[in-house]
Amino acid sequence: MRGRRALSFALSLLIAAPASGAAPPPRAAEAPCPTHGIAMHGAPALPSDFHHFPYAEPGANKGGKLRVGLAGTFDSLNPFNLKSGTAAQGLVGNVFQSLMARSQDEPFTLYGLIARSIDVDPARSQVTFHLDPRARFSDGKPITAEDVLFSFDLLKTKGRPQQRIAYGLVKSIDAPDAHTVHYDLSGVGDRELPLILAIMPVLPKHATDVERFSEATLAKPVGSGPYVIADAQVGARLLLRRNEDYWGADLPSQRGFYNFDEIDIQYFRDGNSLFEAFKAGLLDYRDETSTTRWASGYDFPALADGRVVKETLKNENPKGMEGFVFNTRRPLFKDIRLREALGMMFDFEWVNANLYAGLYTRTKSFFDESELSSSGRPASAGERALLAPFPGAVRDDILEGRWRPPVNDGSGRDREMAKRALDLLESAGYRIENGVLRKDDEPVAFEIMVKDRNQERLALNYAGSLQRIGVDARVRLVDEVQYQRRRQKFDFDMMLGQWIASASPGNEQRMRWGSSSANQEASFNLAGAASPAIDALIAALLAATSHDDFITAVRAYDRVLLSGFYVVPLFHASDQWLAHSTDIARPARLPRYASPMFGPTLESWWRQR
């Protein structure tokens, strides 16, 4: 049972009297004075009197409509439950907002939003949020501590897996008054947890259907953000309209953002249709992910006459991992030698030259192109100390920074690489019999699940390479809804996974690679990894108190993930490619760590006319 002070809102939301037996909140002398922000390491970069985020334009024009297109579909307006994989995009931030707002110009720093200030002790075992009395939901109801406690309870029991795990660490929560919420985190030892609690969405207790919260729903939600939902057509369209009474428009963390009167989000099941809509001027913005299109597809009239422009942008954020992931819950993929050998058969050099115009870079780390990457760096003494309790968890070549993904000759039929793979397989007890790779009379056969034609093309190429060493890899294309449901239930042999990296990896790593998430439905632990070394290093990066200790822990963690050969690394674009109508504009200053550079609804952009 949680210690909690009862809230009494009967007398015009006056301070509540303590409930009998409830633990009192910390005395003022036990905690520092409230501060305007919190950083994962060190202090916030911006002073308490900052005017706006560096990458926002507070003088931006307000008005007009933004038209954006997204691939896929949706069947729900609730992005916080287990069915959130099929929820509409564009709700978080626009409709729903959290206690504090994240700056994309720092690795992980939060500033005031619904909570105007925060108290945290040096050990981060006690955290108190002070709510802004001006905060309101879109229906005009005030946001109080009661809504925060309600949201915490609801998401802890019915929210997404990462929320359930993180909130489950909290020892107790109480509300001393209508605008104060205190969390007791004593004994947890997780320095990121106060920040995780700070980015919790605040839901309205008076307008949330608890009984049906776990279901997909198209009921228009009540939020506290700058937009409300004007229209929602399942799988086709979401129309957001500015809330003229948005309470937070002049907060420093909000100035210069949310500049459009309406945001029209259109969904396309087919990528070609999405591109054609952009070419025809029906959409204002496009993130380009196709190298073929980027290299040769932008020759339409609107680009030639200046109505559309292309941009290539780059910031400092690490490049994450994307690759074919082995579901190690399947007995076939338990053998790490099999996983490594199958990974050798992905011919990046041929694929990049023939399918992607040579524009991609092979990914060699889960935090590539950043100081967090272990690639090319011998392990430091600090890393070796962290890894010492887990002998064999990291291979020697990875420990020494020498390992790279295998390099093929680019012919598409590299005999030397196939020989290396077969030699490794032979050492693990596999043999080719009548053209079929077998072990203990069982053939090596599995399915690669994909969700679109681009994934299918890549998977078919990889399956063809695997066939050269006797592996039967069948490619199966499924629709988006089926894909997400099978992913959430881990009902696949192999699929394409993506692990977006941030400059401050933290609690989300538990949901991606931690043992506790290996069999938790809808987690992002696609591989089913369950390793004491991984768990210990996630704990180490969360416990780091300095930037140097943090880097040490993340690099050691990177080495353990690479040594597990859970993924066949693919590739990444070092730059972000985008095209947009010249009717819309963005700040010249880019966010240093955003990935992607802009959200799906271009929060920092505006319409010029």
N, C-alpha and C positions, 0 to 999 in steps of 0.2 A: 504494500500500500504506500502511496506517496503522501508525504507530509504536505499539507496545502492550507493556505489561509482562505477562508471562505470569502467570496465576493458578495458584497451587498450593494445593489444598485438602486435600492428603493428610495433613498433620500437624495435624489438628484446627483447620483454617482459620487457621493461623498466617500471618504476613506472608510474601508470596511473594518469592522472589529475582528480581532483574531478569533479563529475557530478554536474550540477547546482542544487542547492537546497538540495543536499544530506547532511545528518548529518555527521559531521567529526567524526573520531574515537577518542577514549579517548586520551588525552595528556599523554605523558610518565609519568608525575608526578602523574597522577591519578591512575596508576596501578603499581603493583610490577614488578620487573625485571622478564624476562622469566625464567621459571624453567623447569627441565628435566622431571617432572612427576606431577601427581596430585592424592591425596588419598581422599576417601570419608570422612574420619575423620582423623584429624591429618596430618602428613607429610609422604611422601613416605619412605619406610623402606630402600631403596637402595640409595646410594649417587649419585651425578651427574656423577661421573667417574666410575660407576659400569661396570664390564666387561661382565657379563652374568647373567641370572636369576639363582637362587640357584639350581633349579631342572633341569638345562640343562647341557649337557656335551660338552663344546666347542671343545674338541679334538676327538669327535666321528668320526668314519669312514664314509666317504661319498661314495655313490655308491650303485649299486644293485637295485633290485625290491622288493617292499613290496606287498604282496597279502593278501587282507582282504575281508571278506564277510559280507554283511549286509542283514537283513531281509526286505522284502517288494519290492517296485518297484519305478520307477520315470518316469516322462514324461516331465520334464522341466530342463533347465540349468540356470534358473533365481530364486535364492533363496530369492528375495526381494519383490516380489509382492504378491497379494492375493492368488495366486495359489502355493505359496511356500511350502505348505504342501506336495506337490507331486514333489518337486524339488530334484535333486540328492544331496546326502550328500557329504561332502568333498570339497565343493567349497569355503566356507568361511574360510579364513586363508591361504589356498593353492593357490587359484586363485584371490580372492578378499581380499583386506586388508583395514584396517581402519586408521584413522588419528593417533591413538595411540594404543599401545599393552597392553593387560591386563596381569598382573602378577598373576598367580594362587597360589602364595605363600602368598598373602595378601588378606583381605576380598574384597576390591575393590580399586585397585591402578593401574594407567596407566602410561606407559613410552613411550618415543619417538618412532615413526615409520615414517609414511608419514609426520607427524608434528614432528619436532625435539624438539620443546619446546612449552610451553603454559604460558600465563599470565592469572591470575584470581584475582579479587579483593576480599577482605575479605568477602563481602556479597554475592559473586558469582553472581553478577548481570551483570558483564561484563567479557567476556572471549575472548582471542585472541590466535589463533594458528599460529605458524611460521613454514611454510612448509620447508622441506629439499630440497634445490635446486637440489640435486642429484636424487630425486624421479622420477621414470619413469614407464610408463605402459609397458606391455609385448611387444607392437609393437614399443617400443623405444621413443614414444612421452612423453615429460615432463609432470609431474603432476603439475598443477597450481591452483591458487585460483579459477580460472574460473571453473575447474572441481569440486571443493568443493561446490561452489554455485550452480552449475548445479545439483549435487547429492542431495543437500539439497532440492531444489525445486521439483525435480522429486519424491523423496521418501516421501516428505510431502504431495504430491497430489496423488501419485500412489503406494506408498510403503505399507508395512505391517501396520496393525492397530496401533501397538505400536509405530511405527515410526511417523505415522500421528499425533497421540495424542501428543507425546513428542515434535516434531518439531513445532507443532501448537502453542506451548507456547512461542516460540521465538518472541520477539518484532521486531527485525530487524537484518539483516546480511549485512555486506559490506566487500569489498576487497580493502584495501588501496593500495596494490600492488600485483604483481604476486605471491608472496609467503607469503601473510598475509591474514588471514580471521578473522574478528571480529564479535562477536555476542553480541547483546544487550538483556539481560535477565531481565532488570529492572522491578520490580513489580511482577515477577513470584513467588518468594519465594520457589524455588525448588533447593536445594543445590546439588542434584544429576545431574541436567540437564547438567552442563558442561561436566561431564563424559559420559553421554549419547551421547552428540554431538561428543565427542572424539572417540567413538567407531562406529561412522557412517562410512559405507563403502564409499570409493571414487570411483566413476564410471567415465569412460572416456566420456566426452561430444562429442568428435569426433567420437565415435564408439558405441553409444547407440541409439537404435531405440526407440524414445520417444513414437511414435504413437502406437507401438505394445508392449510397456513395460508391459502392464497388462496381456498379453497373455502368456500361456505356450509356451516355445520355445526351440528348440534344436540347435539354432545357437550358435557356439562357442564364448563365450564372451572374451573380452579383459579386463584383470585385471592388478593389480600391484604386485601380489604375486609371490612366488618362483616357481610356476608350471603353465603350460598351459594345456589345454585339448587336448590330442592327439587323443582320440577316445571316442565316446559316442554311446552306443546301448540301445535304449529305454527299460527301465525296466530290463536290463540284465548286463550292464557293463559300467564303466567309467574308462578311462585310463588317468592318469595325468603324464606329463613328465616334468622334471626339466627345468626351464628356465635358461640356462647357463649365461644369461646376467642379472639375477635378481639383481637389484640395491642395495637391502638392506641386502645382505647376511652377511655383517660384522657389522651390527648394534648390539649394546649390547642386545637389546630385541629379536634379531633373532639368535644370535650365539648358536650353538649347536642344532638347530632345522632344520627340513626339510632335512633330511640326505639321503633319497633314491633318486636314479635317476628317478625311475618310481614308481607309486602307482597304482596298478590294483585293482579297487573296483568292486567286483562281487555281484550281487543282487540275492537273493533266495526268492521265494514266500513261500517256505515251510521250517520251522525251522529244521526238520529232515534232509532235503537235505543239509542245511547249515552245520550242525554238521558232517554229513558223508563226506562232502568235506574237512573239517578240519582234520578229522581222516585219510583221505587218503593222507594227505600231500599237498593238493591243495591250502591251505590257511596257512598263517603264524601266525595268531593271532585270539583269540576268547575271548570275554567277555561272561562269562557264567551266565545266568539268571535262569536256570532250576535247582532247588534243587535236583530233581531226577537224572539228569545227573551228577551234581557235586558229589552227594553221591555215585553213582554206575556206571556211564557211562564212566568213564575214565579208562578203562581197556584194551585199544587197544595197539597193538605192539609198536607204536611210543613212547608212554609214558613209556612202560616197558624197552625199550632199550635206553632211554635218548634223543631221538630226539625231544621230547616234554616235557615241564615241566608245572606243575600247581603252581599257586601262590595265596595266600590270602593276600590282602592288605587293609590297613585302613588309613584314614586321618582324619582331624578335621572338615570337612565340615558337616553342618547339614543334617539330613536325611529328605527328603521332604515327602509329602503326596501322596499316591495313594489310590484310592477307587472308589466305585460305586457312581457316582455323580447324584443327582436329578436335572432334568431340571425344575427349579421353574417357568419357563415361562408357563409350563403346569398347568392348574387350579388344577389338582389332587394333585400336590406337594406344593401347597401354605401353607398347614397346617404344621407347624413345629413339632407338636406332631405326625403326621403321619410319618414324616421323621425320627424322633427319634425312634419310635416304630419299623419301618422297619429295622433300623440299628441294633436293639437288636437281630434280627434273624440271623445275620451273625455269624456263629459258627467258630470263628478263631481257637479255640483249636482243634476241630475235623479236620478242613481243614489243619492246619499246621502239625498235626501228620500223617494224612493219605495221603495227596497229596504232601507235601513238606518236608518230612523227618525230621520235627521238626527244620528246620534250620532258620526259619523266626522269627522276633520279631514284636509284634503288634505295630502299629504306634499310638501314642497318642498325637501328636502335628504336626503342619505344619512345625516345625523347630526342629524335634526330635534330641535327643542326642547332644544338643548344649546349649550354654548359652542363646540363643534366645528363647528357649522353655519355655512356661508357666507351663508345666506339673510338678506337685509336688512342685510348688512354690506358696505360697500365694501372691496375688497382693501387690506390694509395694505402698507406699503413692503416688509416682509419677504416677503409673499406674491408681490408683483410681482417681487421679485428671484428667487424660486424659479421663477417662470413665464417670466422673460425669455428663457431659451434655447429656448423653444417658442412662437414667435409664432403666433397664430391658434388655440392650443389652448383658449383660453377666450374666449367671446363677450363683447363689451363690456358688455351688460346684466347678464350673470352676474358679470363682474369688478366691476361697480359695485354689485352686490347688489340690482339692481332686478328681476331675472327672477323670475317666479312661474309655476307651471303655468297654462295658459289657463283663464279663467273663463267658463263658458257661462251662458246666460240661464235654464237650468233647465227649459226647455220640452221638452227631448228632441229638438228639431228647430231648433237655433239656426242660422239662415240666415247670419248674419254670420260665425260661426265656420267654417262650411263654406266660405264665400267666401274667408276668409283662408287656409284649408288649400289650396283649389284654386289660389289665386294663387301660393302658394309652390311647389306642384307644377308649375304652368305654367312657372315660372322654371327648374325643373329638367328641363324637357323632357317632362313628362307631359301627356296630353290625354284628355278623355272622348270616346269614340266609341261611339255607340249605347248609352249608359248604362254603358260599361265604361271604367275608367281604364287607359290604355295608355302604354307608352313603347317606341319602336322596334317597334311592332306586337305587343309582348308585354303581355298583361293583368297587372294587379297582383292576384295571387291567392295565398293562402297558407292554412295550417292553424294553428289555435290549439289546442294540446294541453292538456286539463284532466283532473283526476283525481277530481273529485267533483261533486255536483249544485250545490253553492254556487259553485264555480269556473265550472261550465257556465252557470249563470244570468247571472253577470257577463260572461262571454265572449260569450254570445249577445246581450246588450245592446250590447256594444261592436261586435260584428260588424254589428248592425243599423245603428249609427251610421256605420260605415265604408261600408256599402252605399250610403249617401246620396251619397258622392262616387265611386261606381263601383268600389269595392274589394270583391273576393270573398273574404271571410274565413270559412272553414269551421271549425266547432267540433267537435273530436273528443274524446269521453270515453273514457278507457282506465282499466284497473284499476291499483291501486297498484304492483304488481310491474312491469308493463309501463311504467308512467310513470317509475319510477326507472331502469329499464334504458335507456329511450330518453333520459332526461335525461343519464345518465352517458356515453352515446355521442354526445350532441349531435344526436340524430336527431329534430329538431323544427324548425319554422319560428318559431313564437312560443309561449311558455308563460308562466305566472305564476311569477315568481321572487320570492324573499324574501331580503333581506340584513340579518340581525339586527345591530344596531349595539351596540358596547360603548363604554365610556368610555375605552378604550385600544386603538383599532384598531392592528393591527400586521401580523405575518407572514401572517395569514389573508387579507389584502388581495391578496397575490400570487396566492393560489388563486382569488380572486374576479374580479380584474381585470388581473393581471399578464400580460405577453406570454408568459412561460414556461408559463403554464397554459392558453393559448388553445386548444391542441390536445392537451392532456393528458387522457386519458380519465378521467372521474369527477371532474374538477375542478369548482369552482363558478363558473368563468368562463363562465356561460351565454351571455353576449353574444358571446363570442369576441373580446373587446377585446384589441388589441395596439397599444399606444401608447407611444412613448418618453416622453411627458410623464407618463403614468400611472406608468410604471416608475420614473422619476426622483423623483416625489413620494412613492411608497411607500418608496423608499430614504431620502428626506429625513425622513419621519416616524419611520422606524426608527432613524435616526442622531441624532435630537434628544436633547440632553442636559438640556434644561430644559423645564419645563411650557409656558412661553411659546413656545419654538421648536416644540414639539410641536403646539400649537394652530395656529400659523402654517402648518405643513406640512399638517395635516389640512384646514384650510379651503381651502388652495390645491388640494388633492387633490379635495375636494368640488366645487369649481368646474369642474375638468377632467372629472369624471364627468358632471356635469349638462350640460356643453357637448357631450358626445358623443351625447346623446339615445339612449342605449342602451336606456332603459326608459321606458314610459309610466307615470308615477307614479300610484299609486292613493291610498291613504288609511291612516290609522292611528287607533287609539283612544289618546287621551292618558292614559287610566287603564287599569288592569287590572281586569277583572270576574271575580269568582269566587263560588262558592256551596259550602257545605260543611255536613256534619252537625255539630250541636252536641256530638257525642260526641268530636270531635277539636278540638284547639286549637293555636295558634301563639304565638310570642313577640310581645309588643307592639311591639318594635323591629323595623323592616323593614330589609333590606339595601339600601344606598343605590344600588347599581349592578347588581343582578341583573336579568336579562331572559331569561325571565319571572321574576317575583318569587320563585317557588319551583320546584324541580326536579319532574320528573314523579312522584317518589315522596316528596315533602314531607319532606326530610331534617330540617328543624328542627321539625316538628310532633310531637304526641304524642296518645295516646288518654287521655281524661279518666276513663274508667271501663271 
